[in-house]
Amino acid sequence: MVAAIAGVQSSALGEAIVRRINELAAISESPDYLTRIFLTREHRAAADLILTWMREAGMRAHLDAIGNVCARYEGERPDLPCLMLGSHYDTVRDAGKWDGPLGLITAISCVADLRRRGKRLPFAVEVVGFADEEGVRYSSTLLGSRAVAGTFDRRVLDARDKDGISMREALTRFGLNPDRIGTAARTRGELLAYVELHIEQGPVLEAEGLPVGVVSAIAGATRLTARLTGMAGHAGTVPMALRRDALTGAAECIGMVEELCRADEDGLVGTVGCIDAEPGAANVIPGQASFTIDMRAPTDVHRQRAVTAMMRRIEAIAARRELSLQLDVTHENRTAPCAPWLTAQIAEAVAGEGFRVFELPSGAGHDGMAMIDVADIGMVVVRCRGGISHNPSEHVDTADADAGARVLLRLIENFRPRGG
Amino acid sequence: MVAAIAGVQSSALGEAIVRRINELAAISESPDYLTRIFLTREHRAAADLILTWMREAGMRAHLDAIGNVCARYEGERPDLPCLMLGSHYDTVRDAGKWDGPLGLITAISCVADLRRRGKRLPFAVEVVGFADEEGVRYSSTLLGSRAVAGTFDRRVLDARDKDGISMREALTRFGLNPDRIGTAARTRGELLAYVELHIEQGPVLEAEGLPVGVVSAIAGATRLTARLTGMAGHAGTVPMALRRDALTGAAECIGMVEELCRADEDGLVGTVGCIDAEPGAANVIPGQASFTIDMRAPTDVHRQRAVTAMMRRIEAIAARRELSLQLDVTHENRTAPCAPWLTAQIAEAVAGEGFRVFELPSGAGHDGMAMIDVADIGMVVVRCRGGISHNPSEHVDTADADAGARVLLRLIENFRPRGG
């Protein structure tokens, strides 16, 4: 019966969340598109609005030293460890309005609902809006959550944006003290768990006909660049048998990556997103071809095994075609597994709201990847139309926003700390 | 015996030719690289030098209305029809020094040799240095030979170069009258044949261990652009089975083109020289991929059949992958077959100089493609190192230049008009 009542009570949550999503989306670099970059004027305006919402929800709220908006709803007594909820409030360029804000606004709405009902829990609830997850300005992601997790790399303070402004300088202009970033860090004892609600950014829930899903892990990623070098030549005069065409070699590699991932049954995905052939003339056999590869899987072991297999196959293709090969790993993110005890509670909340429990890895990166260094993590993902994200056409139905909020609220109310 | 004497007499030809190749190569837009573009100051200086060489060889020489350098060595009596020899004296940017000049300088050297020996033939010999074969300045090739063949398209006079200078204007500045281009045209009755010597621009003669080859045909070419459109998506969140990746589709097409041409035993070649994937980020599944295809074969029927087969296969790949396809033919050159009666005489000259007769199609385009409209055509190709052309490292050994000259001289001296 409690379930039914909670469902009824929070049905209004979806609409309120969507109103705030739109309100926050209006705070942008330009009225023509949504872009809200770390430590800009609009970033500050957004922080101020979120702080207002947090306070309205009965929370104590402040901006921390990296620009995260942080709020706390006390539990049954002061100084209890907290269940931390959050997501980010920066955006990519020409962004959708749901990526980040949905999780943050939903969390605030859940707390507001608790407060409206005068409900205090045997733990505190904290909500964090991370200042920079996307990493657009300084090409370094998860800045906000790394500061909270205590893993912020201070060397990044000297990074400069495209206008030459260092992060140190930008923080100062924003009204923050770069020397105090350490104060944003939290300890493991203060946090019972970190739970994030986020749009799926993929098409799986839509294909499954489900509004919400339970994340099993934030998949790690390995990114590589490959450069094949053969021999450029005249498109008309070099017989096929005498060619050392770098692009046909690259094409074979791309096909192989696709095949390798398609044959995998455990969530391996591989993407070639960039390609370039040189000299790049219609009548010249390419002497050089470069491409990127992005590989992700729900576990590190699985991904690393796949990356190794792929590298061997690329080497074999290059050798057979007499192409020289430069293959570099440019980026590697370990997998951030969601804690099974937390995932089980999220699944209970999903089932409690009457939805089929569906587990999926998150292929997209999230603040949980940093937060795992200071807390067990869990994630709820919400269906988004067509799986489209990082695009103005990113969309979440109000009913799905509502479903996500109901699941999160139920999770909070029924939350038991690990082993508790 | 005559053969042996001719061989000895012309052994000096190779060295003289290489000296002139170097002299002409010094006339460039810059001392740092070789670029000699249609109707520039250096183009004019080159024309003047070539005219001098022609006159020294005992020929009557003039610049025609499109800028071709034209010279005539009379036969046993005035006004006889001519065997026309030629090649072009413009270059691509950052060119090699042999592409074009080798054929032109060799032809002048052969005439000089005839004249030195006081040899008159039962036909005239004409030598033409075509003003623009490469088409760098106005993106329209074979301008010089089209004017001679009477197929010059006067609309090209309004084309503008990258600085906005029209061809009409450039001709006038060069000292020519664009309204008189029609006077450059020759009639079929004036020409017994057109024979061009040119570097191979491919690696086949090198692989065969031969200094010269007999061209069977200048292969036609069909050029296409393909654009595949699928659905962009996040590299981490879209499972392989739900992807409509435009680039993996393009990669499959590239592999198919290669396979189709490799399986062909009659000289079909296919090249994808340009490729582009959009949006072009390492972590985004390409929603769009574009590429060019260049297909050539020794006969039109063969090429057209192959192009049709290829288009069907691309359509099938696109359909199977649920990609939309835009496939356009952007350019088509018919095959220019060499006249068998002329090819037979060239083969005799090759054998007469002691070389194995080896026939091959020319995959590269040449002035013969235009000249075929006014005369039967024949071609001799000379080995170039590594098959490299359109590059400063383009190289012909002096011995091979000599071999080419001996073959051409023997051909001229033994030339019988068709049916003669």
Interface residues (C-beta under 8 A of the other chain):
Chain A: E200 Q201 G202 P203 V204 A207 A219 A221 R223 M231 G233 H234 A235 G236 T237 V238 P239 M240 A241 L242 D245 L247 T248 A250 A251 E252 I254 G255 E258 C261 R262 D264 G267 L268 V269 G270 T271 V272 G273 C274 I275 D276 A277 G280 A281 A282 N283 V284 I285 P286 T292 D294 R296 S362 G363 A364 G365 G386 G387 I388 S389 H390
Chain B: E200 Q201 G202 P203 V204 A207 A219 A221 R223 M231 G233 H234 A235 G236 T237 V238 P239 M240 A241 L242 D245 L247 T248 A250 A251 E252 I254 G255 E258 C261 R262 D264 G267 L268 V269 G270 T271 V272 G273 C274 I275 D276 A277 G280 A281 A282 N283 V284 I285 P286 T292 D294 R296 S362 G363 A364 G365 G386 G387 I388 S389 H390
